């Protein structure tokens, strides 16, 4: 049997492994046709699997570490893109993990992914309107310009991202379910 100290160490190590994997997958981003600075990657899937196996706090920690790594190593946006990814990622994985852990079933994961996607879209719009776009563009964009950009670019991008990441997460969850006991 593991002591509490060993359990904490295993938990931290698992977060580190999931974070490293999420960081690597984050580098495999691809453009899907909205704005050149908006690229889709599947690192949120890894954070969500971490949330399924270890809980919402672990999912948030994975999001934090992967974005810190990217901000420190290869940012092209002075950390602003990573801040946006962190906000949006946490808004997705935390609610989804919480809903999943309420019942720990395929149905609760499906519902959690819907809740997480809706949360992600809302937080992405709010964060881009009031934080990210002003940081990135300064005072060169009026509120109306930011609002129009959010509606035309960030809203549809994040809806598509939520659907795609949720679908991949759900399918990966079904495939990995038999080996989860090795993660816990």
Backbone torsions as a table, in degrees:
resi	resn	phi	psi	omega
1	UNK	NA	145.9	-179.0
2	UNK	-87.6	143.4	174.0
3	UNK	-79.4	168.8	179.0
4	UNK	-60.5	-39.0	178.8
5	UNK	-62.4	-43.4	178.0
6	UNK	-65.4	-38.1	178.8
7	UNK	-64.1	-42.3	177.9
8	UNK	-64.1	-41.8	179.1
9	UNK	-62.8	-45.2	178.4
10	UNK	-61.0	-40.7	179.2
11	UNK	-61.6	-47.6	-179.1
12	UNK	-65.4	-41.0	178.7
13	UNK	-63.7	-42.9	178.6
14	UNK	-62.1	-41.3	176.6
15	UNK	-61.1	-42.0	178.2
16	UNK	-61.9	-42.7	179.7
17	UNK	-66.3	-46.7	178.5
18	UNK	-62.5	-39.7	179.9
19	UNK	-64.0	-43.7	178.9
20	UNK	-62.7	-43.7	178.3
21	UNK	-63.9	-42.9	178.3
22	UNK	-62.6	-39.7	178.5
23	UNK	-62.2	-45.8	179.7
24	UNK	-62.4	-44.6	179.8
25	UNK	-67.3	-31.2	177.6
26	UNK	-61.4	-29.8	-179.9
27	UNK	-72.8	-16.0	-179.9
28	UNK	-94.4	49.4	-177.7
29	UNK	-82.7	156.5	177.7
30	UNK	-143.9	150.6	-177.2
31	UNK	-80.9	134.0	179.0
32	UNK	-120.5	17.0	168.2
33	UNK	99.9	16.1	179.1
34	UNK	-100.2	-72.7	176.6
35	UNK	-137.2	147.6	-174.0
36	UNK	-59.4	-24.0	180.0
37	UNK	-89.1	-3.8	176.6
38	UNK	-103.2	111.0	179.9
39	UNK	-127.4	147.0	180.0
40	UNK	-94.6	136.8	171.7
41	UNK	-140.2	168.8	-175.3
42	UNK	-108.2	22.0	179.4
43	UNK	-67.1	-26.8	177.0
44	UNK	-66.6	-26.0	175.8
45	UNK	-63.2	-43.7	179.8
46	UNK	-64.6	-43.9	178.0
47	UNK	-62.2	-37.1	179.8
48	UNK	-69.9	-39.2	175.3
49	UNK	-63.6	-38.2	173.0
50	UNK	-60.9	-39.5	177.2
51	UNK	-66.4	-36.2	178.0
52	UNK	-67.0	-44.9	-174.6
53	UNK	-84.5	-26.6	-174.7
54	UNK	-125.3	-12.4	177.9
55	UNK	109.9	170.3	-175.2
56	UNK	-64.3	-34.3	179.2
57	UNK	-64.4	-41.7	177.4
58	UNK	-63.7	-41.6	179.1
59	UNK	-60.2	-43.4	178.1
60	UNK	-65.3	-40.1	179.3
61	UNK	-64.2	-40.2	177.4
62	UNK	-61.6	-43.7	177.3
63	UNK	-60.2	-44.2	-179.0
64	UNK	-62.7	-49.6	-175.8
65	UNK	-65.3	-44.5	-178.9
66	UNK	-62.2	-38.5	-180.0
67	UNK	-74.8	-34.8	174.1
68	UNK	-63.0	-44.0	178.0
69	UNK	-58.7	-46.5	-179.2
70	UNK	-65.7	-41.5	-180.0
71	UNK	-63.7	-36.7	-178.1
72	UNK	-80.3	-29.1	-172.0
73	UNK	-101.4	-47.7	-169.6
74	UNK	-140.5	30.9	-179.2
75	UNK	-64.9	145.5	173.2
76	UNK	-115.4	2.2	-173.6
77	UNK	-126.4	20.7	-178.3
78	UNK	57.0	29.8	178.2
79	UNK	87.9	-8.1	-177.7
80	UNK	-69.1	-42.4	177.4
81	UNK	-63.3	-39.1	178.8
82	UNK	-69.0	-36.3	175.1
83	UNK	-62.3	-44.6	178.2
84	UNK	-61.5	-45.0	179.8
85	UNK	-63.1	-38.2	178.3
86	UNK	-64.1	-48.4	-179.8
87	UNK	-60.2	-49.7	-177.4
88	UNK	-67.0	-41.2	-179.5
89	UNK	-64.3	-45.2	178.3
90	UNK	-65.7	-39.0	178.3
91	UNK	-62.4	-24.6	178.0
92	UNK	-86.1	-54.6	-168.6
93	UNK	-75.7	-33.3	-176.9
94	UNK	-67.5	-54.6	178.5
95	UNK	-61.3	-39.6	-180.0
96	UNK	-62.8	-42.3	178.7
97	UNK	-66.3	-40.4	179.3
98	UNK	-61.8	-48.0	179.9
99	UNK	-62.5	-44.0	179.5
100	UNK	-59.3	-46.3	-175.8
101	UNK	-70.5	-13.3	176.2
102	UNK	-63.3	-41.2	-177.0
103	UNK	-127.5	-15.9	-179.9
104	UNK	50.9	56.8	177.8
105	UNK	-135.1	167.9	176.3
106	UNK	-62.3	-37.9	178.4
107	UNK	-64.8	-42.0	-179.6
108	UNK	-69.3	-31.2	174.7
109	UNK	-67.4	-45.0	178.5
110	UNK	-57.2	-48.7	178.1
111	UNK	-62.9	-42.7	178.9
112	UNK	-60.0	-40.8	178.9
113	UNK	-66.3	-34.8	174.7
114	UNK	-65.6	-48.5	178.9
115	UNK	-60.4	-44.7	179.2
116	UNK	-62.5	-40.1	178.9
117	UNK	-65.4	-43.1	178.1
118	UNK	-63.1	-44.3	177.5
119	UNK	-59.9	-44.2	-179.6
120	UNK	-60.9	-44.8	-179.2
121	UNK	-62.9	-44.8	-179.5
122	UNK	-63.5	-49.9	-179.2
123	UNK	-65.3	-36.2	178.3
124	UNK	-63.0	-43.5	179.9
125	UNK	-65.3	-47.3	-179.5
126	UNK	-64.1	-47.4	-178.3
127	UNK	-63.5	-42.0	179.8
128	UNK	-68.0	-38.5	-179.4
129	UNK	-65.4	-44.5	-170.7
130	UNK	-106.5	-17.3	-175.4
131	UNK	-123.0	-61.0	-168.6
132	UNK	-67.9	-53.1	179.9
133	UNK	-61.6	-43.5	175.7
134	UNK	-62.0	-36.9	177.2
135	UNK	-66.9	-42.4	-174.4
136	UNK	-74.7	-42.8	-174.7
137	UNK	-106.9	-4.4	-178.7
138	UNK	65.3	-142.0	-178.6
139	UNK	-88.4	8.7	-175.6
140	UNK	-74.8	-14.8	177.1
141	UNK	-110.9	129.8	174.7
142	UNK	-73.8	168.3	177.2
143	UNK	-59.3	-41.6	-179.9
144	UNK	-62.5	-40.4	178.1
145	UNK	-65.1	-42.2	177.8
146	UNK	-63.4	-43.9	179.6
147	UNK	-59.9	-46.5	179.3
148	UNK	-63.6	-37.9	177.2
149	UNK	-65.8	-42.5	178.2
150	UNK	-60.6	-47.1	-178.5
151	UNK	-67.9	-39.7	-174.8
152	UNK	-83.6	-28.8	-172.3
153	UNK	-116.7	-59.0	-171.7
154	UNK	-72.1	-37.9	179.1
155	UNK	-61.4	-55.7	-179.4
156	UNK	-65.7	-38.2	178.9
157	UNK	-58.9	-46.9	-176.5
158	UNK	-73.6	-27.4	172.5
159	UNK	-64.7	-47.7	178.6
160	UNK	-63.2	-43.9	178.9
161	UNK	-59.1	-44.8	179.8
162	UNK	-60.2	-43.3	-180.0
163	UNK	-65.4	-49.3	-176.2
164	UNK	-65.6	-48.7	-179.0
165	UNK	-64.9	-38.4	177.9
166	UNK	-64.4	-44.1	179.9
167	UNK	-62.3	-47.1	179.9
168	UNK	-64.1	-41.9	178.8
169	UNK	-61.0	-47.0	-177.6
170	UNK	-62.2	-45.6	179.7
171	UNK	-65.9	-40.4	177.3
172	UNK	-65.7	-39.6	176.4
173	UNK	-57.8	-47.1	179.9
174	UNK	-61.4	-40.1	-179.9
175	UNK	-70.8	-34.1	-175.0
176	UNK	-92.4	-12.1	-174.9
177	UNK	-48.8	-41.4	179.6
178	UNK	-63.9	-21.6	-177.9
179	UNK	-104.2	3.8	179.6
180	UNK	-58.2	-32.5	-177.5
181	UNK	-57.0	-24.2	178.9
182	UNK	-78.9	-15.5	-179.6
183	UNK	-92.6	-20.6	-172.7
184	UNK	-92.4	NA	NA
